[in-house]
């Protein structure tokens, strides 16, 4: 057994526990508290298991789940950037790139490189798996916002144009899921004024 390798792996695993401390703007169902990054990642992995049949393209489900489980680990250092935070978006890529170097560098080189490549694949938004993963990343908070009566959209005074801009590629992952989300998550909250209509 390579003791040093195992020690690095456990040190990484323990460091990743910090993802549970990164709070997102989205609240859990019932609106009792904010969701954390670890919960968000787990939820999307489960969604991928159940909803992959609606993907526009055939995807490797396990590969997509792996991508979703690690894509927000960089936020341990970089922090969560709210989807509609225009100022935060200006520095997000630089903050996350720097974080990726440190975080994935904690692992043995082969595993660190593999996770870094998974993270880069997600960010590049080009493979069928990355495209579907992004669809999950967009639909999961949308579902929770809708389940909570649009309170987070109302709180942040979110406009439909902002949501549509963020989701301009979501249908590339799944036309069926995007249509469902628009009809069941967005449209009712537009009608009640929780989402600002442009």
NUKE-978708 format. One record per residue (C-alpha): residue number from 1; x, y, z. Coordinates in pm, 1 decimal, m for minus. Each point is the difference from the previous one (the first is absolute). Example, Ala and Ser with C-alpha at 12.3 -4.5 7.8 and 13.67 -1.06 7.14 Angstrom:
BEGIN
site k: 1; x: 1230.0; y: m450.0; z: 780.0;
site k: 2; x: 137.0; y: 344.0; z: m66.0;
//
This chain:
BEGIN
site k: 1; x: 0.0; y: 0.0; z: 0.0;
site k: 2; x: 118.9; y: 349.8; z: m85.4;
site k: 3; x: m49.9; y: 171.6; z: 336.8;
site k: 4; x: 83.5; y: 348.2; z: m130.4;
site k: 5; x: m257.5; y: m34.1; z: m278.0;
site k: 6; x: m269.0; y: m116.0; z: 241.2;
site k: 7; x: 83.6; y: 282.7; z: 239.0;
site k: 8; x: m35.1; y: 256.1; z: m282.5;
site k: 9; x: m334.8; y: m148.3; z: m98.2;
site k: 10; x: m136.4; y: 20.6; z: 353.2;
site k: 11; x: 133.6; y: 354.8; z: 41.2;
site k: 12; x: m182.6; y: 98.3; z: m319.7;
site k: 13; x: m321.4; y: m172.9; z: 111.7;
site k: 14; x: 10.4; y: 181.2; z: 334.3;
site k: 15; x: 74.0; y: 335.1; z: m167.8;
site k: 16; x: m301.4; y: m53.2; z: m227.3;
site k: 17; x: m223.3; y: m13.4; z: 307.3;
site k: 18; x: 29.4; y: 379.7; z: m8.5;
site k: 19; x: m238.6; y: m1.1; z: m297.3;
site k: 20; x: m277.6; y: m49.4; z: 256.8;
site k: 21; x: 76.9; y: 349.3; z: 133.2;
site k: 22; x: m42.6; y: 180.8; z: m333.4;
site k: 23; x: m349.5; y: 146.4; z: 5.4;
site k: 24; x: m190.2; y: 73.0; z: m318.1;
site k: 25; x: m271.3; y: 261.5; z: m53.2;
site k: 26; x: m253.5; y: m275.4; z: m71.0;
site k: 27; x: m199.1; y: m133.6; z: 295.8;
site k: 28; x: m85.9; y: m364.6; z: 59.2;
site k: 29; x: m358.5; y: m114.6; z: m53.9;
site k: 30; x: m208.8; y: 156.0; z: 276.0;
site k: 31; x: 219.1; y: 313.5; z: 11.1;
site k: 32; x: 132.7; y: m77.8; z: 349.9;
site k: 33; x: 364.1; y: 70.3; z: m91.2;
site k: 34; x: 242.7; y: 52.8; z: m285.8;
site k: 35; x: 126.7; y: m298.2; z: m192.9;
site k: 36; x: 371.5; y: m78.1; z: 12.9;
site k: 37; x: 223.7; y: m103.1; z: m290.5;
site k: 38; x: 26.7; y: m363.6; z: 108.2;
site k: 39; x: m378.1; y: m36.1; z: 9.6;
site k: 40; x: m25.9; y: 167.1; z: m340.1;
site k: 41; x: 252.2; y: m243.8; z: m151.0;
site k: 42; x: m167.0; y: m305.5; z: 153.7;
site k: 43; x: m341.5; y: 115.3; z: m121.6;
site k: 44; x: 122.4; y: 43.7; z: m358.8;
site k: 45; x: 167.6; y: m342.2; z: 4.9;
site k: 46; x: m332.1; y: m154.1; z: 101.1;
site k: 47; x: m181.9; y: 202.5; z: m266.3;
site k: 48; x: 241.7; y: m129.2; z: m263.2;
site k: 49; x: m64.6; y: m360.8; z: 103.7;
site k: 50; x: m374.0; y: 51.5; z: m38.5;
site k: 51; x: m25.6; y: 246.1; z: m290.3;
site k: 52; x: 278.6; y: m107.6; z: m236.8;
site k: 53; x: m260.0; y: m169.5; z: m220.7;
site k: 54; x: m110.4; y: 350.5; z: m107.7;
site k: 55; x: 343.5; y: 106.3; z: m121.5;
site k: 56; x: 2.7; y: 115.7; z: m362.0;
site k: 57; x: 315.9; y: m203.8; z: m52.9;
site k: 58; x: 111.1; y: m333.7; z: 141.0;
site k: 59; x: 216.1; y: 66.0; z: 304.7;
site k: 60; x: 226.0; y: m198.3; z: 228.9;
site k: 61; x: m202.1; y: 38.3; z: 321.1;
site k: 62; x: 284.4; y: m84.7; z: 238.7;
site k: 63; x: 233.7; y: 244.6; z: m174.3;
site k: 64; x: m264.9; y: 273.4; z: 28.0;
site k: 65; x: m53.7; y: m76.1; z: 369.2;
site k: 66; x: 375.2; y: 13.8; z: 64.6;
site k: 67; x: 12.7; y: 340.6; z: m165.3;
site k: 68; x: m290.0; y: 130.9; z: 207.5;
site k: 69; x: 144.3; y: m130.1; z: 326.9;
site k: 70; x: 328.3; y: 187.8; z: m47.0;
site k: 71; x: m94.7; y: 309.3; z: m204.9;
site k: 72; x: m64.3; y: 226.0; z: 301.2;
site k: 73; x: 291.7; y: m117.8; z: 217.9;
site k: 74; x: 191.2; y: 308.0; z: m116.0;
site k: 75; x: m248.7; y: 211.8; z: 194.8;
site k: 76; x: 170.0; y: m113.6; z: 322.6;
site k: 77; x: 260.7; y: 265.0; z: m88.4;
site k: 78; x: m183.3; y: 214.4; z: m255.7;
site k: 79; x: m334.6; y: 26.6; z: 178.4;
site k: 80; x: m341.2; y: m33.8; z: m161.3;
site k: 81; x: m76.4; y: 256.2; z: m268.8;
site k: 82; x: m372.8; y: 65.3; z: m23.7;
site k: 83; x: m136.8; y: m65.0; z: m348.0;
site k: 84; x: m114.8; y: 360.6; z: m39.9;
site k: 85; x: 293.7; y: 176.2; z: 167.9;
site k: 86; x: 145.6; y: 200.4; z: m291.0;
site k: 87; x: 292.7; y: 135.0; z: 202.5;
site k: 88; x: 92.8; y: m339.4; z: 142.2;
site k: 89; x: m12.6; y: m155.5; z: m346.8;
site k: 90; x: 283.6; y: 230.6; z: m112.5;
site k: 91; x: 253.4; y: m171.8; z: 227.9;
site k: 92; x: m158.7; y: m345.4; z: 27.3;
site k: 93; x: 211.4; y: m175.8; z: m265.7;
site k: 94; x: 329.9; y: 124.6; z: 145.9;
site k: 95; x: m98.9; y: m86.1; z: 357.5;
site k: 96; x: m115.2; y: m347.2; z: m96.6;
site k: 97; x: 303.5; y: m76.1; z: m218.8;
site k: 98; x: 232.3; y: 84.6; z: 288.7;
site k: 99; x: m211.7; y: m210.2; z: 236.9;
site k: 100; x: 5.9; y: m298.2; z: m238.6;
site k: 101; x: 378.6; y: m0.6; z: 3.7;
site k: 102; x: 19.6; y: m16.8; z: 379.1;
site k: 103; x: m291.9; y: m233.2; z: 63.8;
site k: 104; x: 67.6; y: m264.5; z: m262.9;
site k: 105; x: 371.5; y: 32.1; z: 74.0;
site k: 106; x: m64.2; y: m154.9; z: 342.5;
site k: 107; x: m55.3; y: m340.2; z: m161.1;
site k: 108; x: 258.3; y: m240.3; z: m140.4;
site k: 109; x: 95.7; y: 135.4; z: m340.9;
site k: 110; x: m196.6; y: m250.1; z: m210.9;
site k: 111; x: m324.9; y: 52.7; z: 191.3;
site k: 112; x: 49.8; y: 373.7; z: 29.9;
site k: 113; x: 49.8; y: 27.1; z: m375.1;
site k: 114; x: m309.5; y: m209.4; z: m68.9;
site k: 115; x: m220.8; y: 217.2; z: 221.5;
site k: 116; x: 148.5; y: 315.6; z: m148.5;
site k: 117; x: m83.4; y: m128.6; z: m349.3;
site k: 118; x: m356.9; y: m79.2; z: 112.1;
site k: 119; x: m34.7; y: 352.4; z: 137.0;
site k: 120; x: 139.1; y: 149.2; z: m322.1;
site k: 121; x: m239.8; y: m212.6; z: m204.2;
site k: 122; x: m293.9; y: 135.8; z: 198.6;
site k: 123; x: 121.5; y: 356.7; z: m42.8;
site k: 124; x: 55.1; y: m44.2; z: m377.4;
site k: 125; x: m368.0; y: m97.4; z: m45.5;
site k: 126; x: 68.7; y: m201.7; z: m318.4;
site k: 127; x: m43.6; y: m374.7; z: 55.9;
site k: 128; x: m347.8; y: m158.2; z: 24.3;
site k: 129; x: 72.7; y: m75.2; z: 367.3;
site k: 130; x: 103.2; y: 358.4; z: 76.9;
site k: 131; x: m302.4; y: 139.2; z: m181.8;
site k: 132; x: m236.4; y: m224.3; z: 198.5;
site k: 133; x: 186.9; y: 77.2; z: 323.7;
site k: 134; x: m54.0; y: 371.6; z: m60.3;
site k: 135; x: m368.4; y: m65.5; z: m59.9;
site k: 136; x: m16.6; y: m166.8; z: 343.2;
site k: 137; x: 195.5; y: 289.7; z: 153.3;
site k: 138; x: m258.0; y: 242.6; z: m136.4;
site k: 139; x: m315.1; y: m202.9; z: 61.2;
site k: 140; x: 71.7; y: m106.3; z: 359.7;
site k: 141; x: m10.5; y: 351.4; z: 153.8;
site k: 142; x: m288.5; y: 91.4; z: m230.0;
site k: 143; x: m198.4; y: m294.8; z: 137.7;
site k: 144; x: 76.1; y: 100.6; z: 360.2;
site k: 145; x: m84.1; y: 364.7; z: m65.0;
site k: 146; x: m333.9; y: m104.0; z: m147.3;
site k: 147; x: m70.3; y: m242.3; z: 286.7;
site k: 148; x: 58.1; y: 288.7; z: 242.0;
site k: 149; x: m253.2; y: 222.6; z: m172.3;
site k: 150; x: 260.5; y: 206.5; z: m182.9;
site k: 151; x: 122.3; y: 167.6; z: 319.1;
site k: 152; x: 366.2; y: 8.7; z: m105.1;
site k: 153; x: m87.0; y: 144.0; z: m341.7;
site k: 154; x: m213.5; y: 264.0; z: 170.2;
site k: 155; x: 265.5; y: 77.0; z: 263.5;
site k: 156; x: 266.1; y: 62.7; z: m265.8;
site k: 157; x: m241.7; y: 174.0; z: m238.4;
site k: 158; x: 86.9; y: m245.6; z: m278.9;
site k: 159; x: m127.6; y: 76.1; z: m348.9;
site k: 160; x: m109.8; y: m254.8; z: m256.9;
site k: 161; x: 268.4; y: 130.1; z: m237.8;
site k: 162; x: 267.8; y: m91.6; z: 258.1;
site k: 163; x: m136.8; y: m352.2; z: 35.0;
site k: 164; x: m23.4; y: m43.1; z: m376.9;
site k: 165; x: 357.2; y: 123.2; z: m46.2;
site k: 166; x: 128.5; y: m244.4; z: 261.4;
site k: 167; x: m197.8; y: m281.7; z: m161.4;
site k: 168; x: 71.6; y: 74.0; z: m364.6;
site k: 169; x: 161.1; y: m344.3; z: m39.9;
site k: 170; x: m210.9; y: m202.3; z: 243.0;
site k: 171; x: m219.5; y: m135.5; z: m279.8;
site k: 172; x: 316.1; y: m131.9; z: m169.2;
site k: 173; x: 24.5; y: m244.5; z: 289.6;
site k: 174; x: m366.9; y: m92.5; z: m12.7;
site k: 175; x: m282.7; y: 160.3; z: m194.0;
site k: 176; x: m253.7; y: m195.7; z: 205.4;
site k: 177; x: 139.5; y: 106.7; z: 336.5;
site k: 178; x: 27.6; y: 363.3; z: m105.9;
site k: 179; x: m360.0; y: 3.4; z: m124.3;
site k: 180; x: m116.5; y: m159.0; z: 323.7;
site k: 181; x: 197.6; y: 246.6; z: 210.4;
site k: 182; x: m128.6; y: 301.5; z: m189.2;
site k: 183; x: m363.1; y: m112.2; z: 27.7;
site k: 184; x: 15.0; y: m118.9; z: 362.3;
site k: 185; x: 273.8; y: 204.9; z: 168.9;
site k: 186; x: 22.3; y: 331.8; z: m183.7;
site k: 187; x: m343.0; y: 69.8; z: m146.6;
site k: 188; x: m193.6; y: m22.0; z: 330.6;
site k: 189; x: 249.8; y: 236.4; z: 165.6;
site k: 190; x: m25.9; y: 242.4; z: m287.0;
site k: 191; x: m377.1; y: 0.8; z: 39.7;
site k: 192; x: 27.0; y: 75.6; z: 373.9;
site k: 193; x: 267.3; y: 267.8; z: m52.1;
site k: 194; x: 271.0; y: m185.4; z: 193.5;
site k: 195; x: 208.7; y: 17.1; z: m316.1;
site k: 196; x: 7.6; y: 346.4; z: m155.4;
site k: 197; x: m132.6; y: 1.3; z: m355.2;
site k: 198; x: 206.8; y: 220.0; z: m232.2;
//
